[in-house]
């Protein structure tokens, strides 16, 4: 595609309610996406505030549990990369129910390898890897709905 055509497509996406546009033409693929911001009203009440009552006389307070003391666990390896859903739809690990999945945990992948399919509005969209590495964890079950930007895979880059 020529730069002029791409600029026209960008203009169309900017002026419309389209969040993402992908065009494949003569072996080339162009994907244009934008984020649509929304105003979220501020809450007047504090979120997550816990009000504790004073202890009753003669009643001992229970010691805080281990879960309350321990900080939230961090990811085991900070070098893992998340592959996220580029759209809302239904996640499928294979092209058909009776076919082997595209990838399994522990598989090595290369950039451009198909990892899964996301069905959106009866269209099957192949999701390709953008990095090379090894699949550490698949975070979504087969045939489950996924949201935009939801983590699908954890990959250890190579």
C-alpha positions as CSV (number, residue, x, y, z in Angstrom):
1,X,0.0,0.0,0.0
2,X,1.1,3.5,-0.6
3,X,1.6,6.1,2.1
4,X,-1.2,8.2,0.6
5,X,-3.7,5.3,0.9
6,X,-2.6,4.6,4.5
7,X,-3.0,8.3,5.4
8,X,-6.6,8.2,4.0
9,X,-7.3,5.1,6.1
10,X,-6.0,6.8,9.2
11,X,-8.2,9.8,8.5
12,X,-11.3,7.5,8.0
13,X,-10.6,5.8,11.4
14,X,-10.1,9.1,13.2
15,X,-13.3,10.6,11.9
16,X,-15.4,7.5,12.6
17,X,-16.5,5.4,15.6
18,X,-14.3,2.6,14.4
19,X,-11.8,1.4,17.0
20,X,-9.7,-0.7,14.8
21,X,-9.3,-1.3,11.0
22,X,-7.3,-4.1,9.4
23,X,-6.8,-4.4,5.7
24,X,-5.0,-7.1,3.8
25,X,-4.1,-6.2,0.2
26,X,-1.7,-8.0,-2.2
27,X,0.1,-9.8,0.6
28,X,0.5,-6.7,2.8
29,X,-1.4,-6.1,6.0
30,X,-2.1,-2.8,7.6
31,X,-3.8,-2.5,11.0
32,X,-4.9,0.9,12.3
33,X,-6.3,1.2,15.8
34,X,-7.3,3.9,18.2
35,X,-8.4,4.1,21.7
36,X,-11.7,5.6,22.5
37,X,-11.5,7.4,25.8
38,X,-14.5,7.7,28.0
39,X,-15.1,10.0,30.9
40,X,-15.6,8.1,34.2
41,X,-17.3,10.1,36.9
42,X,-15.4,10.4,40.1
43,X,-16.9,8.7,43.1
44,X,-17.4,10.8,46.2
45,X,-17.1,7.8,48.5
46,X,-13.7,6.3,49.1
47,X,-13.3,2.9,47.5
48,X,-12.0,-0.1,49.5
49,X,-12.1,1.7,52.9
50,X,-12.7,-0.6,55.8
51,X,-14.2,0.8,58.9
52,X,-13.4,-1.2,62.0
53,X,-15.5,-1.1,65.1
54,X,-13.8,-0.8,68.5
55,X,-13.4,-4.1,70.3
56,X,-16.0,-5.2,72.8
57,X,-14.8,-5.2,76.4
58,X,-13.7,-8.7,77.5
59,X,-13.4,-10.0,73.9
60,X,-9.9,-10.7,72.5
61,X,-9.1,-9.6,69.0
62,X,-8.1,-12.4,66.6
63,X,-4.6,-12.0,65.2
64,X,-4.5,-10.9,61.5
65,X,-4.4,-13.9,59.1
66,X,-1.4,-14.7,57.0
67,X,-3.3,-13.5,53.9
68,X,-3.7,-10.1,55.4
69,X,0.0,-9.8,56.3
70,X,1.4,-11.1,53.1
71,X,1.8,-8.7,50.2
72,X,0.3,-9.6,46.8
73,X,2.4,-12.2,45.1
74,X,4.5,-10.9,42.2
75,X,4.9,-12.7,38.9
76,X,7.4,-15.5,39.2
77,X,9.5,-14.1,36.4
78,X,9.5,-10.4,35.5
79,X,10.8,-11.1,32.0
80,X,7.6,-12.7,30.9
81,X,5.7,-10.9,28.1
82,X,1.9,-10.9,27.9
83,X,0.2,-11.4,24.6
84,X,-3.2,-9.6,24.8
85,X,-6.4,-9.8,22.9
86,X,-6.6,-7.1,20.2
87,X,-10.4,-7.3,20.2
88,X,-13.5,-8.5,22.0
89,X,-14.7,-11.9,21.0
90,X,-14.6,-15.7,21.8
91,X,-11.2,-17.3,22.2
92,X,-10.5,-20.6,20.4
93,X,-7.2,-22.5,20.7
94,X,-7.8,-24.4,17.5
95,X,-9.4,-23.9,14.1
96,X,-12.0,-26.7,14.8
97,X,-13.0,-28.7,17.8
98,X,-11.5,-32.0,16.5
99,X,-8.1,-30.4,15.5
100,X,-5.0,-30.0,17.7
101,X,-4.6,-26.5,19.3
102,X,-2.3,-24.1,17.6
103,X,0.0,-23.9,20.7
104,X,0.4,-25.6,24.0
105,X,2.2,-24.6,27.2
106,X,5.9,-25.1,26.7
107,X,5.8,-24.7,22.9
108,X,8.4,-22.5,21.1
109,X,6.9,-19.8,18.9
110,X,8.3,-17.4,16.3
111,X,7.0,-14.0,15.3
112,X,4.1,-14.5,12.9
113,X,3.0,-17.9,14.2
114,X,-0.8,-18.2,14.7
115,X,-1.5,-18.7,18.4
116,X,-5.3,-18.8,18.5
117,X,-8.5,-17.5,16.9
118,X,-10.8,-14.8,18.3
119,X,-14.3,-15.0,16.8
120,X,-15.9,-11.5,16.6
121,X,-19.3,-11.0,14.8
122,X,-19.0,-14.4,13.1
123,X,-15.5,-13.5,11.7
124,X,-12.6,-15.8,12.7
125,X,-9.5,-13.6,13.4
126,X,-6.2,-15.4,13.6
127,X,-4.0,-13.9,16.4
128,X,-0.3,-14.1,15.5
129,X,2.7,-13.9,17.8
130,X,4.6,-10.6,17.7
131,X,7.6,-12.0,19.4
132,X,9.6,-15.2,19.5
133,X,9.9,-17.3,22.6
134,X,8.3,-20.0,24.6
135,X,4.7,-20.2,25.8
136,X,4.8,-20.4,29.6
137,X,1.1,-20.2,30.4
138,X,-2.2,-20.0,28.5
139,X,-4.4,-17.7,30.6
140,X,-7.8,-18.3,28.9
141,X,-9.9,-21.5,28.5
142,X,-11.1,-22.6,25.1
143,X,-14.4,-21.1,23.8
144,X,-14.4,-18.4,26.6
145,X,-15.3,-14.8,25.9
146,X,-12.4,-12.3,26.0
147,X,-12.3,-8.6,26.4
148,X,-10.1,-6.1,24.6
149,X,-6.6,-6.0,26.0
150,X,-7.2,-9.1,28.2
151,X,-4.0,-11.2,28.7
152,X,-4.2,-14.4,26.7
153,X,-0.7,-15.9,26.9
154,X,2.5,-15.5,29.0
155,X,5.6,-15.8,26.8
156,X,9.3,-16.1,27.8
157,X,11.1,-14.2,25.0
158,X,14.0,-15.8,23.4
